[in-house]
Amino acid sequence: MEQNKQNYFYLVIPLLALTVIFGAVVLFVYPQSRKQVSKLPSTETGQVQQATTPKARLSFLPEKIGMDNGKKISVDLNLDFSVDTRLDGADIILTFDPKLVEVSEVVPGKLFSFVSQRKNELSNGRVSVTFLEEKGGGVLVKKGRNKILSLSLSAKAVGEGKMEIIVAERGATTVLTESGTSKKIDFNALPLEIVIQ
């Protein structure tokens, strides 16, 4: 009975997340779609220029860790933007070798008002966290480095590996959703290099 309740919980949260994103799209994007301008006039030259698309990067700090077998270390996953950007949500999917390291704790940053984590995937070498902004207009993510989550890693075996941000997988993949347009924002993803001695 308890297992059925947990399975139900893991199905309901993603459905609620999709409902919130769809509602934001219908309420905020559709009425503005007629007003949206894809080209902006330049005030200096009088020429028409393309609207700026936010550039994003997901990366770990530190970018490479070395640790002794049996030790623990913390790393941050950061979201960097080239310009201030409003987001409705983000799905972050990370993979790692569970024979090499254990993720003992995932602490979400304070960017978004709603966070859901699928903790049952950690033992299989996967970190899955969904972030949503419940307020209309999304959350303003400032230009530069923004911590999206912190991870506590424990070394389990001697070796080398990576923690990677999943960007191209059928089904679940990492997604950043821009507020007001529901567009997926393109981003670069840099892995965490792991060396255990």
Disulfide bonds with the S-S distance in Angstrom:
none
